């Protein structure tokens, strides 16, 4: 049969729109289906608005410490409606630009939620009574907040979606979950003057990061007034004028509770079972090494695929699938390579920031070489900190025994901006000797990576041997 499209994509978030843009660039006829605005969670309910809130919190924290820098300043109240106008002003042009790119590439956009409609005639997509045929289909419908069955009402019990839409700040809040989302909200709310209790069931914050960095983060948050409870489980929750959470024998009260324990794949109502697409026990779509499902010509990308839930992982998946499908359809000469999850950088935009890529020291094994460079010895880092405030940040490089750098782990102010270099070192399997001769500008945070490299190469400069 004649196919209306070469590629149909369910979901216009990071994975979906990246796949659409690249596929159209390669000459495929592309249809993009979503009842939500292009850009998905990242642009409208996650990465971008959350980081804009964090930037506003950073400004408030800077003003609060202005006297220490010799600048007279008076700290006023937080104007939440004005803050939200700033956030919306960040989102709006990005969304407009994305819509323009999609239109310019000739992509057909159908602003409806679609489901799979696989038949003997081949793969297809159904929207209401209409069916659209396509030579290949990509499912990229993203993820939604996990609520743990708690009575989420958007007022007293919130998810991150609600927290980004608040019209006024609470006086106090309990944040349930010490992963990336929970830590970021605890950090920004504390900087905006909210009394925060951060509750994590595991024995440390950010369990996937280096344990020593988790300890530094906990100490820094507590120094800024956050009550951090690790190894604590919520046993019950009572909602009245505020919330009362029971942790074992203890009760905590606050104006509201934020449920920030992660996100689950959004796969309901897509007709997956009827199309023969299998799910894992956790609800992720099962795929092979090429992100193909068990159903021919049906693929999955982004947060619906088990692994780290990162927007840039979605981009990488989308671009890979666009090139893979284009290659199979004769539009692309080379077979693409899917980036490994272990090579993807991660950033938590708290204060301090935590950024990493590759293996931890424990994952690298007992023969790995590990160097820690303290940011207290970095000029730029000292400049960023208020006088008298101790800098506990550090850079850790992990090297396979006598071989390549396999992990880069950072904690400190603004260290997220360094992780691109870390990703290059790990992704290109560089050795310290390979990069020891690269000159880093002074004074920059990037010099800390150079210092750690020199130490691994046996030639430390601003470090004791």
C-alpha positions as CSV (number, residue, x, y, z in Angstrom):
1,X,0.0,0.0,0.0
2,X,1.1,3.6,-0.4
3,X,2.1,5.1,2.9
4,X,1.0,8.6,3.8
5,X,4.1,9.2,5.9
6,X,7.6,7.8,6.1
7,X,7.6,8.4,9.8
8,X,4.9,9.0,12.4
9,X,5.9,10.2,15.9
10,X,3.8,10.0,19.0
11,X,4.9,12.8,21.3
12,X,6.4,16.2,20.6
13,X,8.7,16.4,23.6
14,X,12.5,16.3,23.5
15,X,12.8,12.9,21.9
16,X,9.8,13.3,19.5
17,X,10.6,16.7,18.1
18,X,14.3,16.0,17.8
19,X,13.4,12.9,15.8
20,X,11.0,14.8,13.7
21,X,13.5,17.6,12.9
22,X,16.3,15.3,12.0
23,X,14.1,13.0,10.0
24,X,12.7,15.8,8.0
25,X,16.2,17.2,7.4
26,X,17.1,13.8,5.9
27,X,14.1,14.0,3.5
28,X,11.5,11.8,5.3
29,X,7.8,12.8,5.2
30,X,7.1,13.2,8.9
31,X,4.0,13.5,11.0
32,X,4.1,14.6,14.7
33,X,1.2,13.8,17.0
34,X,0.6,15.4,20.4
35,X,-2.2,17.1,22.1
36,X,0.3,19.2,24.2
37,X,2.5,22.0,23.0
38,X,5.7,21.1,21.2
39,X,8.7,20.9,23.6
40,X,6.9,18.6,26.1
41,X,7.7,18.4,29.8
42,X,11.2,19.7,29.5
43,X,10.3,23.0,27.9
44,X,6.9,23.6,29.6
45,X,6.8,21.7,33.0
46,X,10.4,20.6,33.7
47,X,13.9,21.5,32.8
48,X,13.5,25.1,31.5
49,X,11.0,26.5,34.0
50,X,12.7,24.7,37.0
51,X,16.1,26.1,36.1
52,X,14.6,29.5,35.6
53,X,13.1,29.3,39.2
54,X,16.6,28.2,40.4
55,X,18.2,31.2,38.7
56,X,15.7,33.6,40.4
57,X,16.5,31.9,43.7
58,X,20.2,32.4,43.0
59,X,19.7,36.1,42.4
60,X,17.9,36.4,45.8
61,X,20.7,34.5,47.5
62,X,23.3,36.8,45.8
63,X,21.4,39.9,47.0
64,X,21.2,38.5,50.5
65,X,25.0,38.3,50.6
66,X,25.7,41.5,48.7
67,X,27.2,43.3,51.8
68,X,29.9,40.6,52.0
69,X,31.1,41.7,48.5
70,X,31.1,45.4,49.5
71,X,27.8,46.1,47.7
72,X,24.9,47.8,49.6
73,X,21.6,46.1,48.9
74,X,18.2,45.7,50.5
75,X,16.5,42.3,50.1
76,X,12.8,42.7,49.6
77,X,9.9,40.2,49.3
78,X,9.7,37.6,46.6
79,X,7.2,38.7,44.0
80,X,6.0,35.3,42.7
81,X,3.7,36.6,39.9
82,X,6.7,38.7,38.6
83,X,8.9,35.7,39.0
84,X,6.5,33.6,37.0
85,X,6.4,36.3,34.3
86,X,10.2,36.0,34.0
87,X,9.9,32.2,33.7
88,X,7.2,32.5,31.1
89,X,9.4,35.0,29.3
90,X,12.1,32.3,29.0
91,X,9.7,29.6,27.8
92,X,7.7,31.6,25.3
93,X,10.4,32.5,22.7
94,X,11.9,29.0,22.9
95,X,8.5,27.5,22.1
96,X,7.9,30.0,19.3
97,X,11.3,29.2,17.8
98,X,10.7,25.5,18.0
99,X,7.3,25.8,16.3
100,X,9.0,27.8,13.6
101,X,11.6,25.1,13.1
102,X,9.0,22.4,12.8
103,X,7.0,24.4,10.3
104,X,10.1,25.3,8.3
105,X,11.0,21.6,8.0
106,X,7.6,20.8,6.4
107,X,6.6,18.5,9.3
108,X,2.9,17.7,9.5
109,X,1.7,18.5,13.1
110,X,-1.6,16.9,14.3
111,X,-2.5,18.3,17.7
112,X,-4.2,15.2,19.0
113,X,-3.2,12.3,21.2
114,X,-2.8,9.3,18.9
115,X,-2.6,5.5,19.5
116,X,-1.0,2.7,17.5
117,X,-3.1,1.1,14.8
118,X,-1.0,-1.8,13.5
119,X,-2.7,-4.1,11.0
120,X,-1.9,-6.5,8.3
121,X,-1.5,-3.5,6.0
122,X,1.4,-2.3,8.2
123,X,2.0,0.2,11.0
124,X,-0.3,3.1,11.5
125,X,-1.6,5.7,13.9
126,X,-5.2,6.3,14.9
127,X,-6.7,9.6,16.0
128,X,-10.4,9.3,16.6
129,X,-11.9,7.7,13.5
130,X,-9.0,8.7,11.3
131,X,-6.1,6.3,10.6
132,X,-2.7,7.5,9.3
133,X,-0.3,5.0,7.7
134,X,3.4,5.3,8.1
135,X,6.4,3.2,7.2
136,X,7.8,3.6,10.7
137,X,6.5,4.8,14.0
138,X,8.3,6.2,17.0
139,X,6.7,6.3,20.5
140,X,8.1,9.2,22.5
141,X,5.3,10.1,24.9
142,X,7.5,10.9,27.9
143,X,6.8,10.4,31.5
144,X,4.5,11.8,34.3
145,X,5.1,12.3,38.0
146,X,4.9,9.3,40.4
147,X,2.4,10.1,43.2
148,X,2.7,7.0,45.4
149,X,-1.0,7.0,45.8
150,X,-0.9,10.2,47.9
151,X,-3.9,12.6,47.7
152,X,-2.3,15.0,45.2
153,X,-4.6,18.1,44.8
154,X,-2.3,20.7,43.5
155,X,-2.7,22.8,46.6
156,X,-1.6,21.0,49.7
157,X,0.0,17.9,48.1
158,X,1.9,18.8,44.9
159,X,3.9,17.3,42.1
160,X,6.7,19.3,40.4
161,X,4.1,20.3,37.7
162,X,2.1,22.1,40.4
163,X,5.1,23.6,42.2
164,X,6.2,25.4,39.1
165,X,2.8,27.1,38.8
166,X,2.5,28.4,42.4
167,X,1.1,31.9,42.7
168,X,2.6,32.3,46.2
169,X,5.2,30.6,48.2
170,X,4.5,28.5,51.3
171,X,6.0,29.4,54.6
172,X,7.1,25.8,55.0
173,X,7.2,22.7,52.9
174,X,8.1,19.0,53.1
175,X,9.9,17.7,50.0
176,X,9.5,13.9,49.6
177,X,12.3,12.5,47.6
178,X,16.0,13.3,47.6
179,X,16.7,12.7,43.9
180,X,17.3,15.4,41.4
181,X,13.8,17.0,41.4
182,X,13.5,16.9,45.2
183,X,17.0,18.4,45.8
184,X,16.5,21.2,43.3
185,X,13.2,22.2,44.8
186,X,14.5,22.0,48.3
187,X,17.4,24.2,47.3
188,X,15.5,26.9,45.4
189,X,12.7,27.1,48.0
190,X,15.2,27.5,50.8
191,X,16.9,30.3,48.9
192,X,13.5,31.9,48.4
193,X,12.9,31.9,52.2
194,X,10.8,28.8,52.6
195,X,11.4,26.5,55.6
196,X,12.1,23.2,54.0
197,X,12.3,19.6,55.2
198,X,13.8,17.2,52.7
199,X,12.9,13.5,53.2
200,X,14.7,10.7,51.4
201,X,14.1,7.0,52.0
202,X,17.6,5.9,51.1
203,X,20.6,6.6,53.2
204,X,21.9,9.5,51.1
205,X,20.8,12.2,48.7
206,X,21.3,11.7,44.9
207,X,22.0,7.9,45.3
208,X,23.4,7.5,41.8
209,X,26.2,10.1,42.5
210,X,29.5,9.7,44.3
211,X,28.8,9.1,48.0
212,X,31.3,11.8,49.1
213,X,29.5,14.4,46.9
214,X,26.1,13.4,48.4
215,X,27.6,14.1,51.8
216,X,28.9,17.5,50.7
217,X,25.5,18.4,49.3
218,X,23.7,17.3,52.4
219,X,26.0,19.4,54.6
220,X,25.7,22.5,52.3
221,X,21.9,22.3,52.3
222,X,21.7,21.9,56.0
223,X,24.1,24.9,56.4
224,X,21.5,26.9,54.5
225,X,18.7,25.8,56.8
226,X,17.3,22.8,55.0
227,X,16.3,20.0,57.4
228,X,17.6,16.9,55.6
229,X,16.2,13.5,56.7
230,X,17.8,10.5,55.0
231,X,16.9,6.9,55.7
232,X,13.4,8.2,56.5
233,X,10.1,6.7,55.1
234,X,6.7,8.4,55.0
235,X,4.3,6.1,56.8
236,X,1.2,8.3,56.7
237,X,0.0,11.7,55.6
238,X,-2.8,13.8,56.9
239,X,-4.1,16.8,54.9
240,X,-6.1,19.6,56.6
241,X,-5.2,23.3,56.7
242,X,-1.7,22.1,56.0
243,X,-0.1,18.7,55.9
244,X,1.2,16.4,58.7
245,X,3.6,13.7,57.6
246,X,4.6,10.8,59.9
247,X,8.1,9.5,59.6
248,X,8.3,6.5,61.9
249,X,7.4,7.8,65.4
250,X,7.9,11.5,64.4
251,X,5.3,13.9,62.9
252,X,6.3,16.8,60.7
253,X,3.9,19.6,59.8
254,X,4.1,22.1,56.9
255,X,2.0,24.2,54.6
256,X,2.3,21.7,51.8
257,X,4.1,18.6,50.6
258,X,5.9,18.1,47.3
259,X,6.0,14.5,46.0
260,X,9.3,14.3,44.1
261,X,10.0,10.6,44.0
262,X,10.5,10.3,40.2
263,X,8.5,9.9,37.1
264,X,6.8,7.0,35.4
265,X,6.6,6.3,31.6
266,X,3.4,7.6,30.0
267,X,2.2,4.7,27.9
268,X,-1.5,4.4,28.9
269,X,-4.1,4.6,26.1
270,X,-1.5,4.1,23.3
271,X,-2.8,0.7,22.1
272,X,0.5,-1.0,22.9
273,X,-0.7,-4.4,23.9
274,X,-3.0,-4.6,20.9
275,X,-0.1,-3.8,18.7
276,X,2.1,-6.4,20.3
277,X,4.4,-3.9,22.0
278,X,5.7,-5.3,25.4
279,X,6.3,-3.4,28.6
280,X,8.7,-4.1,31.5
281,X,7.4,-4.6,35.0
282,X,8.0,-0.9,35.7
283,X,5.9,0.1,32.6
284,X,8.8,1.0,30.2
285,X,8.6,-0.1,26.6
286,X,10.9,-3.0,25.9
287,X,13.3,-2.3,23.0
288,X,16.4,-3.8,21.5
289,X,19.8,-2.2,21.0
290,X,18.4,-0.1,18.2
291,X,15.4,1.1,20.2
292,X,13.0,-1.1,18.2
293,X,10.1,-2.8,19.9
294,X,9.0,-6.4,19.3
295,X,6.6,-5.0,16.7
296,X,8.2,-4.5,13.3
297,X,8.8,-0.8,12.3
298,X,7.7,0.4,15.8
299,X,10.4,2.1,17.9
300,X,10.5,3.9,21.2
301,X,12.6,6.8,22.5
302,X,13.2,9.0,25.6
303,X,11.6,8.5,29.0
304,X,9.4,5.6,27.8
305,X,12.6,3.6,27.5
306,X,14.2,2.4,30.8
307,X,17.2,4.4,31.8
308,X,18.1,7.9,33.0
309,X,15.3,10.4,32.4
310,X,17.2,13.2,30.7
311,X,16.1,15.6,28.0
312,X,19.4,15.3,26.2
313,X,19.0,11.5,26.3
314,X,15.7,12.1,24.5
315,X,17.5,14.3,21.9
316,X,20.1,11.6,21.4
317,X,17.4,8.8,21.0
318,X,15.4,10.9,18.6
319,X,18.3,11.8,16.4
320,X,19.6,8.2,16.4
321,X,16.1,6.9,15.4
322,X,15.7,9.5,12.7
323,X,19.0,8.5,11.1
324,X,18.4,4.8,11.7
325,X,15.0,4.9,10.0
326,X,16.3,7.1,7.2
327,X,19.1,4.6,6.6
328,X,16.7,1.7,6.4
329,X,14.6,3.6,4.0
330,X,17.5,4.6,1.8
331,X,17.7,8.3,2.8
332,X,20.9,8.1,4.9
333,X,24.2,6.4,3.9
334,X,25.7,5.6,7.3
335,X,24.4,3.4,10.2
336,X,24.2,5.6,13.3
337,X,25.5,4.7,16.7
338,X,23.3,5.0,19.8
339,X,25.1,6.8,22.7
340,X,25.4,4.6,25.8
341,X,23.5,5.8,28.9
342,X,26.8,5.7,30.8
343,X,28.3,8.3,28.5
344,X,25.4,10.8,29.2
345,X,26.2,13.7,31.5
346,X,23.9,14.5,34.5
347,X,23.5,17.8,36.3
348,X,21.6,18.6,39.5
349,X,21.1,22.4,39.5
350,X,21.0,22.8,43.3
351,X,23.3,25.0,45.3
352,X,25.9,23.6,45.1
353,X,25.5,22.0,41.7
354,X,26.3,18.3,41.2
355,X,27.4,17.1,37.7
356,X,28.8,13.8,36.6
357,X,29.4,11.5,33.6
358,X,30.7,8.0,33.4
359,X,31.5,5.6,36.2
360,X,31.8,6.3,39.9
361,X,34.9,5.2,41.7
362,X,33.1,2.2,43.1
363,X,31.8,1.2,39.6
364,X,35.3,1.5,38.1
365,X,36.6,-1.1,40.5
366,X,39.4,-1.4,43.1
367,X,42.2,-0.9,40.6
368,X,40.9,2.5,39.4
369,X,42.9,5.6,40.0
370,X,41.0,8.5,41.6
371,X,42.0,12.1,42.1
372,X,40.1,14.8,43.9
373,X,40.9,18.4,43.3
374,X,39.4,20.8,45.9
375,X,37.8,23.8,44.5
376,X,39.1,25.8,47.4
377,X,42.3,26.0,45.4
378,X,40.6,27.3,42.3
379,X,40.7,31.1,41.9
380,X,37.4,31.4,40.0
381,X,35.6,29.3,42.5
382,X,36.9,31.5,45.4
383,X,35.7,34.6,43.5
384,X,32.2,33.1,43.2
385,X,31.8,32.5,46.9
386,X,31.0,35.2,49.5
387,X,34.0,36.1,51.7
388,X,34.4,33.8,54.6
389,X,32.2,31.1,53.1
390,X,34.2,27.8,53.0
391,X,34.3,26.1,49.6
392,X,33.7,22.4,50.0
393,X,33.4,21.7,46.3
394,X,35.7,19.4,44.4
395,X,36.4,17.7,41.1
396,X,36.9,14.0,41.0
397,X,38.4,12.2,38.0
398,X,38.3,8.4,37.8
399,X,40.7,6.6,35.6
400,X,40.8,2.9,34.7
401,X,44.0,1.4,35.9
402,X,46.7,2.9,33.6
403,X,44.1,3.7,31.0
404,X,41.4,6.1,30.0
405,X,39.3,8.5,32.1
406,X,36.1,6.7,32.8
407,X,34.4,9.1,35.2
408,X,34.2,12.8,35.9
409,X,32.3,14.0,39.0
410,X,31.9,17.6,40.1
411,X,30.3,19.4,43.0
412,X,30.4,23.2,43.5
413,X,29.0,26.5,42.3
414,X,28.3,26.5,38.6
415,X,30.2,23.3,37.9
416,X,27.4,22.1,35.6
417,X,29.0,24.3,32.9
418,X,32.1,22.0,33.0
419,X,30.4,18.7,32.3
420,X,30.6,19.1,28.6
421,X,34.4,18.7,28.9
422,X,33.9,15.8,31.2
423,X,31.6,14.1,28.5
424,X,34.3,14.6,25.9
425,X,37.0,13.1,28.1
426,X,34.8,10.0,28.9
427,X,33.2,9.7,25.5
428,X,36.5,9.9,23.6
429,X,38.2,7.6,26.1
430,X,40.9,10.1,26.7
431,X,43.9,9.4,29.0
432,X,45.3,12.1,31.3
433,X,48.4,12.2,29.2
434,X,46.3,12.9,26.0
435,X,44.9,16.1,27.5
436,X,47.5,17.2,29.9
437,X,48.9,19.7,27.3
438,X,45.6,21.4,26.7
439,X,45.8,25.0,28.1
440,X,42.8,26.2,30.1
441,X,42.1,29.9,30.5
442,X,42.8,31.5,33.8
443,X,40.9,32.2,36.1
444,X,38.2,29.7,35.2
445,X,36.5,26.7,36.9
446,X,37.7,24.6,34.0
447,X,41.2,24.8,35.4
448,X,40.1,22.4,38.1
449,X,39.7,19.7,35.5
450,X,43.2,20.5,34.1
451,X,44.6,20.3,37.7
452,X,43.0,16.9,38.3
453,X,44.3,15.6,34.9
454,X,47.8,16.8,35.7
455,X,47.7,14.9,39.0
456,X,46.5,11.7,37.2
457,X,49.3,12.1,34.7
458,X,51.8,12.3,37.6
459,X,52.6,16.0,37.3
460,X,50.4,17.9,39.8
461,X,50.9,21.7,39.9
462,X,48.6,23.3,42.5
463,X,48.2,20.1,44.5
464,X,50.4,18.3,46.9
465,X,51.9,15.2,45.3
